[in-house]
Each structure stands twice: as C-alpha cells, then as structure tokens.
Amino acid sequence: MKVSWNMSAELKSGIGLAVWGLAGVLATLGVVSLGTVAWLTAGALLLASVVARVPVRIPAVLVGAALPLLFIAFGNVSGPGWSCHSGPNDSGCDQLLDPRPFLLAALTLLAVPVGLWVVSRGRRNR
C-alpha cells in the first residue's frame, strides 16, 4: 500500500528540518536525563520521516542536539559551586554545574553544520 503525500517540496523540506532537529533535541535529552524514552521517540521520528520520504537533514540533528546543552550552560552561568538568592517571599541556594563543558560541546555541535554549510556554499560558487 502506497501512501500519497501531496506536499510541496518546500513544505516537506521544512518538516524535515523540524523533525530532524527535534530528533537531535531528544537524543541529547536522552543522554542528559530522559534516557530510553527520548531515544525511542527520536528513533520513531526519524523512521517516520524516512518512510514519508522527507529529506534527510543531518545538520538539523546537530543543531537540535546543541540546544539543550546551550540551555544547561545558560542555566548554570553563575557556576560552578553554590549560588544563593533571597527575595521578599523566598530564599535558597542551588548547586550549579560548570557551564564550560556544556558550552564547548554545544559550540562544537554548532560548528559542524556551519562548516558544512560554508564548504557546500564554496562548492556551489565554483
């Protein structure tokens, strides 16, 4: 049985970017906290996109994988160590992680797609 999708190539490409980017986010969340549930969901998304013949977007996976790492680095920007706060209604202390490894990993994951884009752009201009 063949399923027919009447979508324009532009729409299919946009859906491919979103699906592959979300798979990257889920893969990183699987490593950081959610584990198998996130990995199975990412795998199901990628399998569905392959079955629907959505264009493969490997750079989108890398950008998606970098987003949770950037979020962790930003959330721990005052770290490493203890950070205390107090306000009129509450006070408390949080132990923060060192944001540098997360930022370095995110920047590395973002550098690969940018490098691929620069190389492919240079090949098109020749």
Sequence and secondary structure as in RCSB ss.txt:
>XXXX:A:sequence
MKVSWNMSAELKSGIGLAVWGLAGVLATLGVVSLGTVAWLTAGALLLASVVARVPVRIPAVLVGAALPLLFIAFG
NVSGPGWSCHSGPNDSGCDQLLDPRPFLLAALTLLAVPVGLWVVSRGRRNR
>XXXX:A:secstr
        HHHHHHHHHHHHHHHHHHHHHIIIIITHHHHHHHHHHHHHHHHTT    HHHHHHHHHHHHHHHHHH
TTT SEEEEEE SS EEEEEE  HHHHHHHHHHHHHHHHHHHHHHHHHHH 
